[in-house]
Amino acid sequence: MNIDKLYLEIGQNIKAARQIVKLSQAELATKLGLKRTSITNIENGKQRLPLHLLYEICELLNVDALKVLPGTQREKRKMIVSIDGGDEYQISEDSVGKINKYLSKAKLENVLHH
């Protein structure tokens, strides 16, 4: 197991979830009592976050912590997004930015990685 790659994938998953709920790195950092640079380093896999912090982040982002951890599947990652507790939609991570742009007023309640 490549530890650096593990933390990079966790960070990328956290970043994708953060972007979906439209939280800036600074806003997330403030809620966690951290500096923005810590969030940047976590998302880039350069800072290894402790387990309790992983759970805090996932709780704030409304993400299942187990879904943030990389799986053994090598398929292109998909995200399941639930809007206002209603229907779930499967999207690619590449679409996150586009969705944020067009659904700025939508409240995305749940993000699960597959």
C-alpha positions as CSV (number, residue, x, y, z in Angstrom):
1,M,0.0,0.0,0.0
2,N,1.3,3.4,-1.0
3,I,0.6,5.7,2.1
4,D,1.2,8.9,0.1
5,K,-1.4,7.8,-2.5
6,L,-3.8,6.8,0.2
7,Y,-3.8,10.3,1.9
8,L,-3.9,12.0,-1.5
9,E,-7.1,10.0,-2.4
10,I,-8.7,10.8,0.9
11,G,-7.9,14.5,0.4
12,Q,-9.3,14.5,-3.1
13,N,-12.5,12.9,-1.8
14,I,-12.8,15.5,1.0
15,K,-12.2,18.3,-1.5
16,A,-14.9,17.0,-3.8
17,A,-17.4,16.8,-1.0
18,R,-16.5,20.2,0.3
19,Q,-17.0,21.7,-3.2
20,I,-20.4,20.1,-3.5
21,V,-21.7,21.7,-0.3
22,K,-20.1,25.0,-1.4
23,L,-17.8,25.5,1.6
24,S,-14.5,27.2,1.1
25,Q,-11.3,25.9,2.6
26,A,-11.3,28.8,5.0
27,E,-14.9,28.2,6.1
28,L,-14.2,24.5,6.7
29,A,-11.0,25.4,8.6
30,T,-12.9,27.9,10.8
31,K,-15.5,25.3,11.7
32,L,-12.8,22.8,12.6
33,G,-10.6,25.3,14.5
34,L,-7.8,24.8,11.9
35,K,-6.0,27.1,9.6
36,R,-6.9,27.2,5.9
37,T,-3.4,25.9,5.0
38,S,-4.2,22.7,7.0
39,I,-7.3,22.1,4.8
40,T,-5.2,22.7,1.7
41,N,-2.5,20.3,2.9
42,I,-5.1,17.6,3.8
43,E,-6.8,17.9,0.4
44,N,-3.4,17.6,-1.3
45,G,-2.4,14.6,0.7
46,K,0.4,16.4,2.4
47,Q,-1.0,16.4,5.9
48,R,-2.1,13.1,7.5
49,L,-5.2,13.7,9.3
50,P,-6.1,11.8,12.5
51,L,-9.2,9.6,12.6
52,H,-11.2,11.9,14.8
53,L,-10.6,14.8,12.4
54,L,-11.7,12.7,9.4
55,Y,-15.0,12.0,11.2
56,E,-15.4,15.7,12.1
57,I,-14.8,16.8,8.5
58,C,-17.2,14.1,7.2
59,E,-19.9,15.2,9.7
60,L,-19.6,18.9,8.6
61,L,-19.7,17.9,4.9
62,N,-22.6,15.4,5.5
63,V,-20.5,12.6,4.0
64,D,-20.3,9.0,5.2
65,A,-16.7,8.6,6.5
66,L,-16.3,5.2,5.0
67,K,-17.1,6.6,1.6
68,V,-14.2,9.1,1.8
69,L,-11.7,6.2,2.2
70,P,-10.4,4.8,-1.1
71,G,-11.9,1.5,-2.1
72,T,-10.3,-1.4,-3.9
73,Q,-12.3,-0.7,-7.1
74,R,-10.3,0.9,-9.9
75,E,-13.3,2.2,-11.8
76,K,-13.7,5.9,-12.4
77,R,-15.1,7.4,-9.2
78,K,-18.7,8.3,-9.1
79,M,-20.6,10.3,-6.5
80,I,-24.1,9.8,-5.4
81,V,-25.8,13.1,-4.5
82,S,-29.1,13.5,-2.8
83,I,-30.8,16.8,-3.2
84,D,-33.0,17.9,-0.3
85,G,-33.3,14.3,0.8
86,G,-35.0,13.4,-2.4
87,D,-33.9,11.4,-5.4
88,E,-30.3,10.4,-5.7
89,Y,-28.2,11.2,-8.7
90,Q,-24.9,9.6,-9.8
91,I,-22.3,12.0,-11.2
92,S,-18.6,11.9,-12.0
93,E,-16.3,13.9,-9.8
94,D,-15.3,15.9,-12.9
95,S,-18.8,17.3,-13.0
96,V,-18.7,18.8,-9.5
97,G,-17.5,22.2,-10.6
98,K,-20.1,22.4,-13.4
99,I,-22.9,21.3,-11.0
100,N,-21.9,23.9,-8.5
101,K,-22.0,26.6,-11.1
102,Y,-25.5,25.7,-12.3
103,L,-27.1,24.6,-9.1
104,S,-26.0,27.4,-6.9
105,K,-29.3,27.6,-5.0
106,A,-29.8,23.8,-4.6
107,K,-29.1,22.3,-1.2
108,L,-27.1,19.1,-1.6
109,E,-27.6,17.1,1.5
110,N,-25.6,13.9,1.0
111,V,-22.5,12.9,-0.9
112,L,-21.5,9.3,-1.0
113,H,-18.4,8.1,-3.1
114,H,-18.6,4.8,-5.0
